Amino acid sequence: MTITAETTPGTTTTADDEGRPLLVLLAGPYRSGTGDDPDRLAANLARLEAAAWPVFRAGHVPMIGEWVALPVLRGAGGTSVADPVATGILYPTADRLLAHCDAVLRLPGASAGADQDVAIARERGLPVWYRLEDVPGHAPAAGDPELAPAA
């Protein structure tokens, strides 16, 4: 499968040669700055999820690492992201997901985990986008979250 893409903002990108939808990891703050407060974690997850609809509407499959990692954490007996077992699940889940993803959409905000996702994606030659407009097939619509370049 070949993806035609540039990793710099403002460039046009396309899906794979067969026209299949891309699996796009949405990377941004989840735990960062929350003090592991459940309400703040939920707010960060909701912010990540707000980008899922525009990516889906563009014809792709959005993926958020926590959609996979949190059930795995619960299955391992963890009750929160602060549990010691979480360290061996949260980041490794993102790494494993990136083995299947075609691209990363980096949402703004400080996040060591999202920065790690971007680094892994770049090492693997995957495109990294910082704007919804760079996602192949994206057409702006009312209600799209505003994504500024990460600082």
Secondary structure, DSSP 4 states (H G I P E B T S, - for coil): --B---SSTT-----BTT-PPPEEEEE--SSTTTTT-HHHHHHHHHHHHHTHHHHHHTTSEEE-HHHHHHHHHHHTT--STTSGGGGGTHHHHHHHHHTT-SEEEE-SS--HHHHHHHHHHHHTT--EESSGGGSTT----TTPPP-PPP-
